């Protein structure tokens, strides 16, 4: 039986990133690609204007080290928070669905006027979540220690 990896094993700290513009968001998008979550892990706190997801994130930043050391790839639980959320719309997504596991493909920002805009979370299978924001502020924070990915494989997409 093998033990899960720890941050100390790689000498890395948990990720804590903030995106305040589209370039920053592209970095976060690359790190959450192929994260999975059930619909029950989506929350929108209308009074605090905050939309959040608890994700099981593939550790893309660690994949080259895992391959070089011939060890299993890892996932980590992370919280993705979109601040200043004014409205949330979904397509192809059942909110509160505890059975269906969704896969996040990308995050993009469609700028509006005066700093407003829309953060689009594109999901596998034609699903999407659109969050209208007063200003772009997205935070990604790892909240658990890394663990061996149950599939033990790097996600792969057919081209």
C-alpha positions in Angstrom: 0.0 0.0 0.0 1.5 3.4 -1.0 1.0 6.6 0.9 -0.4 9.7 -0.7 2.2 12.3 -1.7 2.6 15.4 0.5 3.6 19.0 -0.3 6.8 18.3 1.7 7.8 15.5 -0.7 7.9 17.9 -3.6 9.1 20.9 -1.6 6.1 22.8 -2.9 3.5 24.9 -1.2 -0.2 24.8 -1.9 -1.3 27.1 -4.7 -2.9 30.4 -3.8 -3.4 32.5 -6.9 -5.5 35.6 -7.7 -6.6 36.7 -11.2 -7.4 40.4 -11.7 -7.1 40.4 -15.5 -7.6 38.1 -18.4 -3.9 37.1 -18.6 -4.0 36.1 -14.9 -7.2 34.2 -15.5 -5.5 32.2 -18.3 -2.9 31.0 -15.8 -5.6 29.8 -13.4 -7.5 28.3 -16.3 -4.4 26.2 -17.3 -4.2 24.9 -13.7 -7.9 24.0 -13.3 -8.2 22.2 -16.7 -9.6 18.8 -16.1 -10.6 19.5 -12.5 -13.7 17.5 -11.6 -16.6 18.3 -9.2 -20.2 17.3 -8.5 -22.9 19.9 -8.9 -23.4 19.8 -5.2 -20.0 21.5 -4.7 -21.2 24.8 -6.5 -22.3 27.6 -4.2 -23.5 31.1 -5.0 -23.8 33.4 -2.0 -25.9 36.2 -3.4 -25.6 38.4 -0.3 -21.7 38.2 -0.4 -21.6 38.2 -4.2 -19.4 35.1 -4.3 -19.6 32.0 -6.5 -17.4 29.1 -5.4 -16.5 25.6 -6.5 -14.8 22.9 -4.6 -12.7 21.1 -7.2 -10.6 18.0 -7.4 -7.8 19.6 -9.4 -5.2 17.7 -11.5 -1.8 19.0 -10.5 -0.5 20.0 -13.9 2.4 21.8 -12.3 3.6 18.5 -10.8 3.0 16.2 -13.8 6.5 16.7 -15.3 8.1 15.8 -11.9 5.9 12.8 -11.5 6.9 11.5 -15.0 10.6 12.2 -14.4 10.5 10.3 -11.0 8.2 7.6 -12.4 5.7 8.2 -9.7 1.9 8.5 -9.9 0.3 11.8 -10.9 -1.6 13.8 -8.3 -4.8 15.6 -7.7 -5.6 18.1 -4.9 -8.8 19.6 -3.6 -8.9 23.3 -4.4 -11.4 26.1 -4.0 -12.1 28.3 -7.0 -13.8 31.6 -6.0 -15.3 34.2 -8.3 -15.8 37.5 -6.3 -18.2 40.4 -7.1 -20.6 37.9 -8.7 -23.8 39.6 -9.7 -25.6 36.8 -11.6 -25.0 33.1 -12.3 -26.4 31.2 -15.3 -25.9 27.6 -16.2 -26.4 25.6 -19.4 -26.4 21.8 -19.4 -25.8 21.8 -15.6 -28.1 20.5 -12.9 -27.3 22.6 -9.8 -27.4 20.4 -6.7 -26.9 17.2 -8.7 -24.9 15.0 -6.4 -24.5 12.1 -8.9 -23.1 13.7 -12.0 -19.4 14.6 -11.9 -18.5 17.5 -14.1 -15.1 18.2 -15.7 -13.9 21.8 -16.1 -12.2 22.5 -19.4 -11.4 26.2 -19.2 -12.1 29.6 -17.7 -12.4 32.7 -19.9 -13.4 36.3 -19.4 -15.6 38.3 -21.7 -15.0 42.0 -20.8 -18.0 44.4 -20.6 -18.0 48.1 -19.9 -16.2 49.8 -17.0 -14.5 46.7 -15.8 -17.6 44.5 -15.7 -17.8 41.3 -17.6 -18.6 37.6 -17.6 -16.4 34.7 -16.4 -17.3 31.6 -18.5 -16.5 28.1 -17.1 -16.6 25.7 -20.0 -17.4 22.1 -19.0 -16.9 18.8 -20.9 -20.1 17.7 -22.6 -21.3 21.1 -23.7 -22.1 22.4 -20.2 -21.2 25.9 -19.1 -21.5 28.3 -16.2 -21.5 32.0 -16.8 -20.9 34.4 -13.9 -21.5 38.1 -14.4 -19.1 40.1 -12.4 -18.7 43.8 -11.4 -14.9 43.4 -11.7 -12.7 40.4 -12.4 -11.4 38.8 -9.3 -10.9 35.0 -9.3 -9.0 33.1 -6.5 -7.7 29.6 -6.7 -6.5 28.0 -3.4 -5.5 24.4 -2.7 -7.1 23.3 0.5 -5.9 19.7 1.0 -2.6 17.8 0.6 -2.1 16.3 -2.8 -3.2 12.7 -3.3 -2.5 10.1 -5.9 -4.9 10.5 -8.8 -7.4 7.6 -8.6 -6.9 6.9 -12.4 -3.1 7.2 -12.0 -3.2 8.8 -15.4 -2.7 12.3 -16.9 -5.9 13.6 -18.4 -5.9 13.3 -22.2 -8.0 15.0 -24.8 -8.6 13.7 -28.4 -7.7 16.4 -30.9 
